[in-house]
């Protein structure tokens, strides 16, 4: 993954773009939530949050701790004509800027691999989650066709792509995530597997 914001945005928009609508549709279906507040954690250029807004009636916060990457999110939100629905916010998953019980749906695709303290992050998410709310945090590629398309292009751009994916996957193994959930004392949580990855599912 590129370290600079422009590079991150370029990969997201040129290579990963097809997965965001697929992921949004899937998590919305699992959650069974159509309205309310959704927060995309580690939103980067905001494409998942935009997809959630386009496939539901939710108000979306695109949260990221990097103001520079959120400048790209702001541009994509304007281009999608969703400025009244999707709001970029600078913030950290370890200290969420939301009141207790104020978020109906948390989503995050990819950021969980880079969190500094997962038990603390899980505790913050559970605190801010509304009763009846749901959280999906993971690393899925949407479906097998999209995954193959992404991997083909990323292998062309990065000869070490498969090694990089394996290394990142090792940073967030399901057993480690389950242990972090237990350390945070989160009830009604577990790992939801699917054809191209997995999700941490938290319900309240």
N, C-alpha and C positions, 0 to 999 in steps of 0.2 A: 504494500500500500504506500502511495507517495506520502512523503512527510510534509510537503508544502500544500497550502490550500488550493492553489490553482491546479496542481497535479491531481489532487484528490477529486476536485470537481470534474476535471477532464475524464478521469477513469469512470466516475459515477455516471456522467451523462453520456459518454461514448460507448461504454462497455456494459456497465451494470444496470442501465436504465430499464431493460425489460423485466427485471425481477421485482421492482418495487410495486407495480400494480398487482402482480401475482401474489406477492406477500401480503399486501393490504387486503385483497379480497379474502385470502385465507384466514388471516387473524380476525377480521371482522366477522366472518362466518363462525369461527370457533367461539368468539366472544359473545355473539348474539346481541351486540350493542350497535345502535344506529345513531343515537343522539348523545350529547353531553360533551365532556372535555377529554380530548386525547392528547397525550404528551409523547412525542418521539424523542427518546433519549439518545444522546450522541448523534444528533440529526445530521451532522455534516452539511452537505448542500441542500438538505431538506426534501429530498425526493420521495422518501417513504411517507413523511407527513403530508405532502401534497397528494400522494396517491390515496391515503386514507380519507382526506377531505373530498376527493373526487368520487369516492365510492361509498360515501356515507353523508350524514348531515351533522357530523361532529365538528366542533371547533377545535383546532389543533394548535399546540405549542411545539415549535421545533426548537428543542433545547440542546445547546452545545456550549462547551466551555471556551471555544476558540472563536473570538469575534470575527476573525478574518474569514473563516469558512462560512460563518453566518451571513457575511456580505454576499456570498454566492447564493445562499439560500434565499435571501431577500430578493435577489434578481429573479430566481426561478419562480418564486411565489408571485411576483408581479406579472411575469410572463404567462403564468397560468391563470391570471385574473382572480387570484384567491387572497388578495391582501386583507379582505374583511373576514377571512375564515382561518388563515394560517398565519401565526405570529412567531417570528424568530426571537428567542430569548437566550441571553448568555447565562449559563448556570452549570452547576456540577451535580452529577448524580449522587455524590456523597453528602450533599447539603442542598436538597431540592428547595427552590423558592416557591413552594406551594403550601397552602394551609392543610391541616389534617383532613383527610376524607374528601378532598376536592377534585380528584382526578378519576374519571370513569374507566379510562383505558390507557395503559402504558404500553408502548411498543418500542422495540429497538432491534435493529438488524446489524450485527457486527460489533457494536461498541462494548459488549460484555467481555470481550477478550482483552480489553485494555483497561478495565477498572482497577484502581489501586487497592481497594478494600471492598471485596464483594459482600461480606456480611453487613457492613455499614450501608452500602448502596441498597441492598435488599431491605434493610430496616427502614430506610428513608422512603423507598417505593411503597412499602406496606403502610407506613404512616400516612402518606398522602393519598393512598388508594381509597376510593369511596366504597361504602358498603354495597355489595353487589358488583363491584368493579373487578376488572381482569387485567392481567399483565402478561405480555409475551415478549421474551428477551431471547434472541437466538442468533443463528448463523446460517439460516436456510438460503438456498438459491432459487426458491420458487417452485420449479419442477425440473425434471431431468433434461428436457429439451433446452431450457434456459441455462441450466448449469453447464451443459456441454458447449453451448454457444459461448458462454463467458470464459470457460476454461480454454477453449480453442484460441480465442483472441488474446487472453492473458498469457498463455504459453508463447504466443508469437511475440508479444511485447516484453515478456520477462522469462528468460530461460530457466529461472529458479522458482517459477510460480508454484509448482507442486510442492517443493521443499518449504516455501513460505507458508502455504496453506497448512501443511502438516505441522509446522512449528507453531502457528497461531492456534491450531486445534488443540495442541498440547497444553496451551495456556488456560483452557477452559473445558476440561473433560467433564462429562456428565457426573462422574463420581465426585469430583472436586466441587461442582456447583451444588450438588445435593448436600454435601458437607457444609458449604457456606450458608445454604438456606437453613439448615439445622442450627448452625452457630448463631444465626440471626433470630432464631425462634419463630420462623414464619410457618404458620399452619396452612393447610390447603394449598400446598405447593409441590411441584414435581417436575420431571422432565417429560416433555411431549415430543416423541420422535416422528419424523416424516421422511419422505423418500430422499430428500437432499440435505438433511441436517436435523437439527433439534431445536426445541424452544424450552426455556424455563417458563412454566405456567404458574402464576400466582392468582388465586381467587380470594375475595374477601366478602 
